Amino acid sequence: MVGPLRIDHAVEDAVLMLIFGWLALTRDRWWLFVMTASLALTVMVHFSMAWVPGLDHRADVAARLGLGVLTMASLLLGVAERWMAGEPPAIAGAQWRRRIRAS
């Protein structure tokens, strides 16, 4: 922890932002862009906690809580969009699933 900046949380959110940013640029799903934007704002909140001396822990928690709700909503809306479009679940075609043989 450096002042009010929690380095471990900031690094986790920055890595997640990079992963979802890469997915947003390589896949054709809209919710990945929402997720990346939400994580980018979360990373900005982390850095603003270190740069703006007037902010306290409550401001950090409030901002990250609201962005966390946006993150979960984008995940759920992405699943709902796929379901409403009639697309099969991604797991249905997975090759790593083991088939149980009748003996």
C-alpha positions in Angstrom: 0.0 0.0 0.0 1.5 3.3 -1.1 -0.5 6.0 0.7 -4.1 5.5 -0.2 -3.2 3.5 -3.4 -3.5 -0.3 -2.9 -0.9 -1.6 -5.4 -2.1 -5.2 -5.4 -5.7 -4.2 -6.4 -4.5 -1.7 -8.9 -2.2 -4.3 -10.6 -5.0 -6.9 -10.6 -7.5 -4.4 -12.2 -4.9 -3.2 -14.8 -4.1 -6.8 -15.8 -7.8 -7.6 -16.2 -8.3 -4.4 -18.2 -5.5 -5.5 -20.6 -7.0 -9.0 -20.9 -10.5 -7.8 -21.6 -9.2 -5.1 -23.9 -7.4 -7.8 -26.0 -10.6 -9.8 -26.0 -12.7 -6.8 -27.0 -10.4 -6.2 -30.0 -10.3 -9.8 -31.2 -13.9 -10.9 -30.6 -17.2 -9.7 -31.8 -19.0 -9.1 -28.5 -20.2 -5.6 -27.4 -20.1 -6.4 -23.7 -16.3 -6.9 -23.8 -16.0 -3.1 -24.7 -18.2 -2.2 -21.7 -16.1 -4.5 -19.4 -12.9 -2.9 -20.7 -14.2 0.6 -20.2 -15.4 -0.2 -16.7 -12.0 -1.7 -15.8 -10.2 1.3 -17.3 -12.3 3.6 -15.1 -11.5 1.4 -12.1 -7.8 1.8 -12.8 -8.3 5.5 -13.0 -10.0 5.5 -9.6 -6.9 3.7 -8.2 -4.5 6.3 -9.5 -6.8 9.2 -8.5 -6.7 7.9 -5.0 -2.9 8.5 -5.0 -2.9 11.8 -6.9 -5.8 13.6 -5.3 -5.0 14.2 -1.6 -8.6 15.1 -0.6 -10.1 11.7 -1.4 -10.6 9.2 1.4 -11.3 5.5 1.6 -15.1 6.0 1.3 -14.7 7.7 -2.1 -12.6 4.8 -3.3 -15.1 2.2 -2.1 -18.0 4.1 -3.5 -16.5 4.5 -6.9 -15.2 0.9 -7.2 -18.6 -0.5 -5.9 -20.5 1.3 -8.7 -18.0 0.2 -11.3 -18.2 -3.3 -10.0 -21.9 -3.3 -10.4 -21.5 -2.1 -14.0 -19.0 -5.0 -14.6 -21.4 -7.6 -13.3 -24.2 -6.1 -15.3 -22.2 -6.3 -18.5 -21.4 -9.9 -17.9 -25.0 -10.8 -17.2 -26.2 -8.8 -20.2 -23.7 -10.5 -22.4 -25.1 -13.9 -21.4 -28.6 -12.7 -21.8 -27.9 -11.4 -25.3 -26.5 -14.7 -26.4 -29.5 -16.5 -24.9 -32.0 -14.2 -26.6 -30.2 -14.6 -30.0 -30.7 -18.3 -29.7 -27.0 -19.1 -29.8 -25.9 -22.3 -28.2 -23.8 -22.0 -25.0 -20.1 -21.8 -25.5 -19.5 -25.0 -23.5 -21.7 -27.1 -25.8 -19.0 -27.4 -28.4 -16.0 -27.7 -26.1 -13.6 -30.5 -27.0 -12.2 -31.0 -23.5 -15.5 -32.4 -22.1 -15.2 -36.1 -21.5 -17.9 -38.3 -22.8 -19.1 -41.1 -20.4 -19.0 -44.4 -22.2 -21.7 -46.9 -21.4 -20.1 -50.2 -20.6 
